[in-house]
Amino acid sequence: MIIVTGAAGFIGSCLISRLNTDQFNYIIAVDDFSDEAKNRNLEGKKIKERVHRDDFFNWLDANHEEVEFVFHMGARTDTTEFDWAVFERLNLCYSKKVWQKCHAYQIPLIYASSAATYGMGELGYDDSEAVIPNLKPLNPYGYSKNEFDKWTLEQTEKPFFWAGLKFFNVYGPNEYHKGRMASVIFHAFHQIRDTSAMRLFRSHHPDFPDGGQMRDFVYVKDLVEVCMFLMHSRRHSGIYNLGSGKARTFMDLALSTFRSLGKEPHIEFIDTPADIRDKYQYYTQANMGKLRSIGYEKPFHSLEDGITDYVTNYLLPGTHY
């Protein structure tokens, strides 16, 4: 059996769909299951059992001999939450216990880290583990993810295979429940569909034109393909970037969304709010050389192809993956 924590969430539910595609149907879904909007992400999926996250460790103690793999995707991901106690409990302490159980029972583990660990990118976006202790995340969410990455690298007792994945700007189906924390593509779709126009932040940096701010946007379907590859290979433990490897502008994103909706582009620029302006990132791009070096060869969706698939096959009909 395969365990997926954060199973009802955006990435966890997409991962379960991908596992089901390859006939991995003995899935143990771990979450709190209190959000009905999130639970819709699990409709139609083949799941053996649902386990509340608070009951998970007792469940694992009783059933570990049947477990083949753990995907720990569960986390508090709200970058606007500043109560450190929330992140310490859900992202740090809980993850440490997952790690310790996987070591004790020798279960391979993949866990979700984040590109938020890179902060303003002062040290670049290379996934060298030597850099991790020196990174300066901008918020408690990023700090919690980096603290766990640091902790894993200090451990002498480890699962026989483990990988931490630094997700960049992930977008795609099953993020309907995320509200303001949903991807820019999700919000662009609704703005353009409802108003035939879109607002973008004006640039306050001399090196970037309005709409020229750049991010590494990665389609969730590419992310779960990497998870499948690592599950099957179970070699080369470590911490890896998981982006597209190609920074694209917000203007590219907006124009592609207009095109996918068959609408002429109408873009308005508004000032970046003053309270976030000094921490606003103008450029992120994952160095994907490390993942490629261990044999991952599949191409990633271009931003245009990813947006077209997302808008056409999921957002317009309101369906899930």
N, C-alpha and C positions, 0 to 999 in steps of 0.2 A: 504494500500500500504506500501511497505518496501523501504526505502532509503538506497542505498549503495554509499558512497563517495569513490573516488579512484576506480571507477567501472571498468575502462579499464585496471587497473593495475593487477599485479600478484595475490595477495590475493583477491582483490575485485572481479575480474572476476571469480575466482574459487568459491567464496562464492555465486555469482549469479547462477552459474551452480548447486550448491548444493540446493539452494532455489528452482530453477526450478524443480529439481528432486522431491521435495515434493509439487509441483504444486503451489508454490508461484510465480506467473507470473506477478503480478502487481508491477513491480520493477521500481523505479526511479533511473536511473544511473546518478551519478554526477561525472564529471571529466572535464578536459579541452579539451579532444578529439582532440588534435592537432597532436598527434603522431600516424601515420597510423599503425605502427608496433604494438602498444598497442591496437589500435582499433580492430585488428584481434582477440583479446581475447574475444570480444563480439559477434563475428559472430555466428549465430545460436541460440543465447540465447533469451529467452522471456523477453522483456523489454517494459514497457509501455511508458516511456518517457526518453529522455536524456536531462539533464540540465547542462549547463556550470557551473563550480564551482563559477564563479564570479556572476552568477545570482541566485545561490541557495537560499540565504537567503530571497530574495524577493519572490521567488517561494514558499518557506516554509510558509512565512507570509500569502500567498494567499490560500494555500492548506493544512495547518496543520491539519485540522479537519479529513482529510482522512488518515493521516499517522499513521501507527501502530507501526513502529519500525525504528530506525536509526542505521546503521552500519557505523561508521566513520573510514574507512580504508585509506582514502586519506592522503598522507604526502609526504614531500621531504625526501627520504631515503638514499641519497648518503652520505656515511660516509667519502668520500674524499673531499666533499664540505666544505669549511671553511668560507664562507661568512655568518656570523650570521644573517644578515638581512633577508636572504632567509628563514632560519628556523624560525625566529621570526614571519615572516608574515604567512608562510604556516602551520607550525606545532604548533605554540603557539597561536597567535592571532586568527587564523581561528578556531582552536579547541575550544578555549574559547567561541567563538560566537556560535559554534554548541551546546556546553553544555548549554549556556544561553537560546538558543531557545528551546532546549529540556526541560529545566526546565519550561520555560514560557508556553509551550503548553503541558507539562506533557507527553512527548514521551519518552519511554525507549531507552537507548543508550548503545551501545558497541563501544569502541574506541580502536585503535591500539596503544599500548605502545611498548616497546622494551627491550630486555635483554641488549641492549647497555647502558641502564641506570646503570648497575652494574659495569661498568668500568673494572678494573683489578680483580674484585671479592674479594677485600680486606675484605668486610663485608659478603661474602658468596653469595649464590643465593636463599635465602629464601624470599618469597614475603610478609613478614611482613611489614605492612604499617608504623610501627614505625621507620623502617630503612630508608625509602625513603628520608627524608630530609638530611641524612648523606652520600648518595651515591655520587661517584665521576666519572661521565662519562668521556670517553677519547676524545670525539670529539663533535663538535657542534650539530650533529644529536642526539647523546645520551643525551646531555645536554638539548636539546629542549624537548625531550620526558620526561625526569625526571622533568623538570620545570613544564610541564603540569600535570604530576602525583601529584606533590606537590600542585599545585594550586587547583586541584579537591578536595584534602583532606582538604583544608582550607575552602571550600565553605559551607555555611549554606543553600543556595538555590540549590537544586539538582533535577535531574529527579527522578521520583519515583522508577525507577530501573536504575542502571548504572554499567558498568564493564569496567575496563581497562585491556587489555591483553598484558602481556610482552612476545612478540614473541621471541623465541630463533632462532636457525639457520634454517630457513624455506627453504625447497626445494620442487620442484614439477612442474607440467605442468603450462604453461602460463607465464613463466619467459623468454621467447625468446627475448624480447625487452630490457632486463635489462643490456646487455653488461657486463662490468667488475663487476657490482654489482650483477650479477646472482650468484646462489649458487655454491659451490665447486663441487657438483655432476654434474651440467650443464657443467662446464668447464672441469671436468674430462672426461665426455662422449666425448666431441669434441677432446680433446687431444688424447685419446685412440683410437677413431675411425679413426682419421686422421694419427696418427703416430705409433700406436700400443705400445705406451709408455706413461708414466705420470711422471711429475715432482712434487715433494713434498718439502716443506721447511725442511731443516736440523734443528734439535733441537739445541738450544744454552742454554739449561737448563739441569743441571746435573740429574734431577729427571725424565727426559723424553727422551726416545730413539728417534732416527730419525723416523719420521712418527708416533710417539706415542703421539703427541699433541692431546688433546681431546676436543670435542665439543658436545653439545646437539643438534643433528640434528632432526628436526621434519618435518614430511611429511605434505604438505599443506592440504591433505584430512583429516588428523586428526584435524588440526586447525579448519577447517570449521565445523566439527562435534561438536566441543566444542562451537562454535558460535551458532549453532542450539540449542544445549542443553540450553544455557543461554537465548536465545530468548524465548524458551518455558517455562522455569522455572520462570524467572523474579523475583527471590528472591536472597538474599545474595549479595547485592551490594558491590563492592570493586575492588581491583587491584589484578590480578592473574597472576602467571607464566603460560606460555603456551609453554612447550617444550615436549620432549618425556619422560623426567625424567631419561634418561639413557645416560651418556656421552660415546661416541665412538671415536676411534682413526681415524686419517686421513688414516692410513694404512688399517683399516677395510673398510673405504669408497672406497679407491682405488681398493682393491682386489675385493670388491663386484661389482664395475663398470666393471672391466675386465671380471669377471664371467658373468655378464649380457650380455656382448658383445661377449661372447664365445672366448675370447682371453687369451693367457698366460700372466701373469703379468710381466711387465718390468718397474721398478720404479727407477728414478734417483733423488738424493737429491741435492738441491741447497741451498746456504746460504739464510737465511731470510734477506731481505734488511736492511742495517744498520739503515736507517731512521725510520723504524718501529719496530726495534728489542726490544727497551726498553718498548714498549707498546703492545707487542705481547702476546696474551692470550694463555696459555698452557692448560687451563682446564675451561670448563663451564658445569654446569649440573643444570637443573631446579629442585627445590624441588616442587613436584606436589601435596604435601599433602593437601594444602588448597583447590584446585579444587576438589580433591577426597572427601574431608570432606563435601562438599555441595551436594554430590550425583552423581558426574560424574563417571560412571563405565566402559565406553567403553575402550578396550585396544588400545594402540598406535601401529602403524606399527613398526616392527623392522627395523633397517637400511637396512638390506638385502632385506626384503620384499618391503620396500618403493622404494629402488633403482631399484629393478626388475620391479615393476609396472611402474615406471617413464620411465625407459629406453625402456622397451618392448612396452608399450602402447602409449607413447607420443613422446619421443625423436627420436627413430628409424623411426617411420612413419611421424614425424613432425606434429602431431596433437595437438589439444587443449582440455582442460577439460571443 
